């Protein structure tokens, strides 16, 4: 089978396009023919040697964590799926990766039925960002109707799904992004838009119940100023120091959660995400699709930032 392999952790230049033997599923696993694989910042971070603890297999190693595809075969103990079932999911995170390949193995807990309304390309962009946004809003923040929600980087992978979750819940949603994304976010249903290139969000926003921060750093510090007493800030990129969290709590009565975007795959959450797709209230936006052989180009594009929605590898495009 064709794969992308990482041979060294010194950047995406170390990615190679190779043929390797097809994996064999264990008794509790599925063998999935990958139709499309999602691209995430995690992929190029690992290529650069960052977050090595998330890769538990030696080099050469096949990157990739999320996919959409079709079951090729099942292990002897698998009863939930059968060959030709269309599935999507997030594979072994943290752990083995392996979705940048024509075939990969996964357990039944890492996969769910692909929503029929989505193409494989769309479904491949759903599992990681969808589960992260769902966890951040509904579990860490206990999102409810009528709350004021501020989503930073609202047009990004996690951000644009969070906007859809929050608007469907009946929240008042405020999104920050560059001006080119305003109409995109308006179509998703945001109530207020802030162009971060034209002004400071804290000058025009206040009394926010929930902040979803996909940027970190000084944006986290500034977000505390707009959160109301008793508010919640969920920050994804960096874990704030313990004394910083304590200071925010003492001075502003604001709870700060560090919620790692590298969320482990959870069957119940993945099902909740796909259920919302089927109800017509969630749809991933795919802004770029690349053949498997162009994986380096896709990861480099992701590393540049400012991606609207998600990037994917289309394994049917070779």
C-alpha positions as CSV (number, residue, x, y, z in Angstrom):
1,X,0.0,0.0,0.0
2,X,1.1,3.6,-0.5
3,X,1.9,5.6,2.6
4,X,3.5,8.8,3.8
5,X,6.4,8.0,6.2
6,X,8.3,10.3,8.6
7,X,12.0,9.3,8.5
8,X,13.4,12.0,10.8
9,X,11.9,14.6,13.2
10,X,13.5,17.6,11.6
11,X,10.6,19.0,9.6
12,X,8.2,18.0,6.8
13,X,11.2,17.6,4.4
14,X,11.6,14.2,6.1
15,X,8.3,13.0,4.8
16,X,8.6,10.3,2.0
17,X,6.0,8.7,-0.2
18,X,6.5,4.9,0.1
19,X,5.0,1.5,-0.5
20,X,4.8,-0.8,2.6
21,X,2.9,-4.0,3.4
22,X,-0.7,-3.7,4.3
23,X,-1.4,-4.0,8.1
24,X,-3.4,-6.9,9.4
25,X,-6.1,-6.3,12.0
26,X,-6.0,-8.0,15.4
27,X,-9.1,-9.9,16.6
28,X,-10.6,-6.7,18.0
29,X,-9.7,-4.4,15.1
30,X,-11.0,-3.2,11.7
31,X,-8.9,-2.9,8.6
32,X,-10.1,0.4,6.9
33,X,-9.4,1.4,3.4
34,X,-8.7,5.1,3.8
35,X,-10.6,7.4,1.4
36,X,-9.6,10.7,3.1
37,X,-7.4,11.7,6.0
38,X,-7.7,14.9,8.0
39,X,-4.7,17.2,8.3
40,X,-4.1,18.9,11.7
41,X,-1.4,21.1,13.3
42,X,-0.4,18.0,15.3
43,X,1.0,16.4,12.2
44,X,3.5,19.1,11.4
45,X,4.4,19.6,15.0
46,X,5.4,16.0,15.3
47,X,7.4,16.3,12.1
48,X,9.4,19.0,13.8
49,X,10.1,16.9,16.8
50,X,7.5,18.7,19.0
51,X,5.2,16.6,21.2
52,X,7.3,13.4,20.8
53,X,5.3,11.7,23.5
54,X,2.3,11.4,21.2
55,X,4.2,9.1,18.8
56,X,4.7,5.8,20.5
57,X,6.2,3.9,17.5
58,X,9.8,4.2,16.1
59,X,10.8,5.9,12.9
60,X,9.9,5.4,10.1
61,X,6.4,6.2,11.1
62,X,3.1,6.9,9.3
63,X,1.5,10.2,10.5
64,X,-2.2,11.1,10.6
65,X,-4.9,10.7,13.2
66,X,-8.3,11.1,11.6
67,X,-10.0,9.5,8.6
68,X,-13.0,8.5,6.6
69,X,-13.1,5.3,4.7
70,X,-14.6,1.9,4.1
71,X,-14.2,-1.2,6.2
72,X,-12.1,-3.7,4.3
73,X,-12.1,-6.6,6.8
74,X,-12.8,-7.2,10.5
75,X,-11.1,-9.2,13.2
76,X,-12.7,-12.3,14.6
77,X,-14.2,-10.6,17.7
78,X,-15.7,-7.6,15.9
79,X,-19.5,-7.6,15.5
80,X,-20.3,-3.9,15.3
81,X,-19.1,-3.4,11.7
82,X,-18.7,-5.5,8.6
83,X,-16.9,-5.1,5.3
84,X,-18.1,-2.2,3.0
85,X,-19.4,-0.2,6.0
86,X,-18.5,3.5,5.6
87,X,-16.9,4.8,8.7
88,X,-15.0,7.9,10.1
89,X,-13.0,8.2,13.2
90,X,-9.9,9.2,15.1
91,X,-7.2,6.6,15.4
92,X,-5.1,6.0,18.5
93,X,-4.4,9.4,19.9
94,X,-2.0,9.6,21.6
95,X,-0.3,6.6,20.1
96,X,0.3,5.0,16.7
97,X,-1.2,7.4,14.2
98,X,-1.3,5.9,10.7
99,X,-4.0,7.5,8.6
100,X,-1.7,8.9,6.0
101,X,-1.9,5.5,4.2
102,X,-4.2,3.5,1.9
103,X,-5.1,1.2,4.8
104,X,-5.0,1.4,8.6
105,X,-6.2,-0.6,11.5
106,X,-8.4,0.7,14.3
107,X,-10.6,-0.5,17.1
108,X,-14.4,-0.2,17.2
109,X,-14.1,2.5,19.9
110,X,-12.2,4.8,17.5
111,X,-14.8,4.8,14.8
112,X,-18.4,5.4,14.0
113,X,-20.6,5.2,10.9
114,X,-19.9,8.0,8.5
115,X,-22.8,10.4,8.2
116,X,-24.4,9.7,4.8
117,X,-24.8,13.4,4.2
118,X,-21.0,13.9,4.2
119,X,-18.5,13.0,1.5
120,X,-15.5,11.1,2.7
121,X,-13.5,14.3,2.2
122,X,-15.8,16.2,4.5
123,X,-16.1,13.4,7.1
124,X,-12.3,13.1,7.4
125,X,-12.2,16.7,8.8
126,X,-14.8,16.0,11.4
127,X,-13.5,13.7,14.3
128,X,-10.6,15.7,15.9
129,X,-11.9,19.3,15.6
130,X,-15.5,18.2,16.2
131,X,-14.7,16.3,19.4
132,X,-12.4,19.1,20.6
133,X,-15.1,21.7,20.2
134,X,-17.7,19.5,21.7
135,X,-15.6,18.7,24.8
136,X,-14.6,22.4,25.3
137,X,-18.2,23.8,25.1
138,X,-20.4,21.1,26.6
139,X,-18.1,19.4,29.1
140,X,-15.6,22.0,30.2
141,X,-18.0,25.0,29.9
142,X,-21.5,23.5,30.3
143,X,-22.8,25.6,27.4
144,X,-26.5,26.6,27.7
145,X,-29.1,28.6,25.9
146,X,-28.8,32.4,26.1
147,X,-25.1,32.5,27.1
148,X,-22.6,34.9,25.5
149,X,-19.9,32.9,23.8
150,X,-16.7,34.3,22.4
151,X,-14.8,32.1,19.9
152,X,-11.3,33.2,18.9
153,X,-10.0,32.0,15.6
154,X,-13.6,31.3,14.8
155,X,-13.0,30.4,11.1
156,X,-10.4,27.7,12.0
157,X,-10.9,23.9,12.3
158,X,-12.1,23.9,16.0
159,X,-13.5,27.4,15.8
160,X,-15.9,27.0,13.0
161,X,-17.3,23.8,14.5
162,X,-17.6,25.5,17.9
163,X,-19.6,28.4,16.3
164,X,-22.1,25.8,14.8
165,X,-22.5,24.0,18.2
166,X,-23.0,27.3,20.1
167,X,-25.5,28.9,17.6
168,X,-27.5,25.7,17.5
169,X,-27.6,25.7,21.3
170,X,-29.1,29.1,21.3
171,X,-26.1,31.1,22.5
172,X,-25.2,34.6,21.5
173,X,-22.0,33.9,19.5
174,X,-19.2,36.4,18.9
175,X,-16.3,35.4,16.6
176,X,-12.9,36.9,16.0
177,X,-11.1,36.4,12.7
178,X,-9.7,38.3,9.8
179,X,-12.0,40.3,7.6
180,X,-12.0,37.8,4.7
181,X,-13.8,35.4,7.0
182,X,-16.7,37.6,8.1
183,X,-19.2,36.5,5.6
184,X,-18.3,32.9,6.1
185,X,-18.9,33.2,9.8
186,X,-22.1,35.2,9.2
187,X,-23.4,32.2,7.2
188,X,-22.6,29.9,10.1
189,X,-24.8,32.1,12.3
190,X,-22.6,34.3,14.5
191,X,-24.3,37.3,16.0
192,X,-21.2,39.6,16.3
193,X,-18.0,39.6,14.3
194,X,-14.7,41.2,15.4
195,X,-11.9,41.7,12.8
196,X,-8.8,41.2,15.0
197,X,-6.7,43.1,12.5
198,X,-8.7,46.3,12.9
199,X,-9.1,46.6,16.6
200,X,-8.9,45.0,20.0
201,X,-11.8,42.7,20.8
202,X,-11.8,43.8,24.5
203,X,-12.7,47.3,23.4
204,X,-16.0,46.2,21.9
205,X,-17.0,43.1,23.9
206,X,-17.8,42.4,27.5
207,X,-19.9,40.2,29.8
208,X,-18.9,37.0,28.1
209,X,-19.9,33.7,29.8
210,X,-17.6,31.4,27.8
211,X,-14.4,32.1,25.8
212,X,-13.0,29.4,23.5
213,X,-9.3,30.4,22.9
214,X,-7.5,28.6,20.2
215,X,-4.6,31.2,20.2
216,X,-3.2,31.4,23.7
217,X,-0.5,33.8,25.0
218,X,-1.6,37.4,25.3
219,X,-5.0,36.6,23.8
220,X,-5.7,34.5,26.9
221,X,-4.7,37.4,29.2
222,X,-6.9,39.8,27.3
223,X,-9.8,37.4,27.2
224,X,-10.0,37.5,31.0
225,X,-10.9,41.2,30.7
226,X,-14.1,40.4,28.8
227,X,-15.3,37.5,30.8
228,X,-18.0,38.2,33.3
229,X,-17.7,37.1,37.0
230,X,-18.2,33.3,37.1
231,X,-17.2,33.0,33.4
232,X,-15.2,30.2,31.9
233,X,-12.3,30.4,29.5
234,X,-11.2,27.2,27.7
235,X,-7.7,27.6,26.2
236,X,-6.3,25.0,23.8
237,X,-2.7,25.8,22.7
238,X,-0.7,26.2,25.9
239,X,-1.3,25.2,29.5
240,X,-1.2,28.3,31.7
241,X,1.0,28.3,34.8
242,X,-0.8,27.4,38.0
243,X,-0.2,30.8,39.5
244,X,-1.7,32.4,36.4
245,X,-4.9,30.4,36.7
246,X,-5.1,31.2,40.4
247,X,-4.6,34.9,39.7
248,X,-7.4,34.9,37.1
249,X,-9.7,33.2,39.6
250,X,-8.8,35.6,42.5
251,X,-8.9,38.8,40.6
252,X,-11.7,38.2,38.1
253,X,-13.6,35.2,39.4
254,X,-13.0,33.5,36.1
255,X,-12.3,29.8,35.7
256,X,-9.7,28.8,33.2
257,X,-9.5,25.3,31.7
258,X,-6.6,24.1,29.7
259,X,-8.3,21.7,27.3
260,X,-5.9,19.9,25.1
261,X,-6.8,20.0,21.4
262,X,-5.2,16.5,21.3
263,X,-8.4,15.0,22.8
264,X,-8.5,11.3,23.0
265,X,-11.1,9.6,20.8
266,X,-14.3,9.0,22.7
267,X,-17.1,6.9,21.2
268,X,-19.9,8.8,22.9
269,X,-18.5,12.2,21.9
270,X,-17.9,11.1,18.4
271,X,-21.4,9.8,18.1
272,X,-22.8,13.1,19.5
273,X,-20.8,15.0,16.9
274,X,-22.0,12.8,14.0
275,X,-25.6,13.0,15.3
276,X,-25.5,16.8,14.9
277,X,-24.3,16.4,11.4
278,X,-27.3,14.2,10.6
279,X,-29.6,16.7,12.2
280,X,-28.3,19.3,9.8
281,X,-26.7,21.6,12.5
282,X,-23.1,20.8,11.8
283,X,-21.0,20.5,8.7
284,X,-17.2,20.7,8.4
285,X,-15.8,23.1,5.9
286,X,-12.9,21.8,3.8
287,X,-10.8,24.6,2.3
288,X,-8.1,22.4,0.7
289,X,-7.8,18.8,-0.6
290,X,-4.5,17.2,-1.6
291,X,-3.5,13.8,-3.0
292,X,-1.5,11.6,-0.6
293,X,1.7,12.2,-2.5
294,X,1.4,15.9,-1.7
295,X,1.1,15.5,2.1
296,X,4.1,17.7,2.7
297,X,2.5,20.5,0.8
298,X,-0.7,20.1,2.9
299,X,1.2,20.1,6.2
300,X,3.3,23.1,5.2
301,X,0.0,24.9,4.3
302,X,-1.4,24.0,7.8
303,X,1.8,25.3,9.4
304,X,1.4,28.7,7.7
305,X,-1.8,29.2,9.7
306,X,-5.0,31.1,8.8
307,X,-6.6,28.0,7.3
308,X,-10.4,28.3,7.0
309,X,-12.0,25.1,8.3
310,X,-9.9,22.0,7.6
311,X,-7.4,20.6,5.1
312,X,-7.5,16.9,4.1
313,X,-5.7,14.3,2.0
314,X,-7.8,12.7,-0.6
315,X,-6.5,9.2,-1.2
316,X,-8.8,8.6,-4.1
317,X,-7.1,11.4,-6.0
318,X,-3.8,9.6,-6.9
